Amino acid sequence: MPQLSILALVYVQDSFRYKCITGSILDFSWMDRFKDNNPQKTLLIAEGLFYYFEEEEVKKQILEIKNKFPGSEMLIEVISPLSITMHKKAHPSISNAAQFKWGINDLKKIEEWSDGIELINQFYYFDRYSNRWGWRRFFKYIPVLRNLYRIGHLRFVSNSR
């Protein structure tokens, strides 16, 4: 992980509007370090992250983020359970630590984890930039394939729902 952090710091420069945080996602102290310097509403982006964890770990993270960053929003990259199955079949020799573990078919289910989590929207990879996908651009017409990769847009609202 240290090599990845160094690489990120070389290519992504912090600014007033963008802050790269190094550390373990499983250590919630990153939230306090970040919040201390950024008390206003925040857009958090979890890209290429949560599908490497079990659902309970993802749930803990999102609930803690909701509590620490009320009024903020989050973009979360998700995959479907079918994506996990396909990945395991395509890459059987990958170590267990690098396997995809969490996938979700219905992002609305995240709202059930706690009052105050609202799914604003979701964006499907195959709906955009058709030329990028080649023959896979037709996945957008087949619901189970369209659902393989998505971005969910969550808002953390007050608990008075």
N, C-alpha and C positions, 0 to 999 in steps of 0.2 A: 504493500500500500504506500510506503513512503515514496517510491519511485513515481507512482501515479500522481501524488500530491505535488512533487517537484515539477513534473511535466505540466500539470495544470497551471502552476504558478508561472511557468515560463511563457506559455501561450495565452493565458487569460490574465489580463491585468485588472486589478481592482480599481474601482472608480467610486464616485459618490453614489451612483445608482446601481452598481454591481459589486457584490462581495463574494469572493470565493473562500469557503471555510474548509480547513483541513481537519481531519479527525475521524473518529469512528461514528457512524450513524447510530450505533447501538448505545453510545454514551451520550445521554441527553444534555450534557453540559454545553454542547455546541450551541444549543438554543439560547441558553443564558448569555453566553459570550456574544452571540449575534444580537440578541434583543437589547442588551445593554448599550450597544452602539447605534441601534436602529429602532427607536421606540414607536415609530409610525407604522401604519399598515404596510405590509410587505407582500410581495409576490415571491413565493417559494417554488422552485422547480426541481422535481424529482424525476430525472431522466436516466434511463438505463440502470435503475437502482432496485426498486421494490420487488421485482420478480425474482431476485436472488434470495429472498427471505421467505419464511413461512408466514402464513396469513396472520397469525397472532402477533408476530413481530411487526408486520406492516400496520396492523390495527393499533398497536401500542404507539408507534411513531406518529401516526396521523392524529390520534387522540391527544397526544402530548403537544403536537404542533398546534392543534385547534385550541388547546388551553393556554399555550404560551403566546400565541399570535392571534388573538380575537380580532375579527374584522378583516383579516388578511385573506389572501387567495393563494391557491396552489395549483400548479399544473403537474399532473402525475401521469407518467407513461405506464401503460398497462398492456398486458398480453392476455389472451384467453387460455383456458386450460388446454385447448387443442394445440395452441402454440407450444406449450410445455411438452406435450406428447410428441409432437413433430420434432422438436429440438432434441429430445432424448433419443429418438430413433435415428436422426441424422448425425448425432455426435455421441455415440455410445461410450467412447473412451474418455470423455471429459470427466475430470474428478468430480466427486459429489459436491465439493465446495463451490464449484462453478456451474452447477446445474440450476436451471430455472425451477423455482419452487412454488411461486404464487401466481395464479392467473385468475381472472374474474370475467364472467360473461356479461354481467349486468352491473354497471357502475352505480346504479341507483342503490344497490345493496350497501354501499359505503355509507349512505345517509342513515341506514339502520344502526350503524355502530354507535351513534350518539346524537342527541339533539344538538343542533348547531352546525351540522355538516350539510351543506347544500351543493348538489351537483348542478352547476350552471349550464354546462354544455359538454359535449364530447366530440372529438374530431377523429375521423378514421383516416389512417395513413393512405389507403388506396383511393380515397376520394379526391386527393390532391396530387398535383404534379404527375399526371398520367404518363408522360414521356419517361420519367425516371423509372417506372416499374416494368417497362417492357410488356411481355405477355401477362404479367401479374396484374396489370391495370384492370383486367376483367374480373378480378376478385371483388371489386366493389359491387358487382351485380349478384353475388352469391353471399347471402347474409352470414353464414358460418365462416366464410373466408374473409369477408369485410371486417369481421369482428376480431381478427387475429391480433392486430396492433392498433392501439388507440391512445389518444391523449385525453385525459379527463380534466375538466376545469372545476375545481372545488372552491367554495367560499365558506369561511368559518364565521358563522353569525352568533349573536348572543343566544343563550340557552332559553330564551323566552319564546319558544316555538308553539 
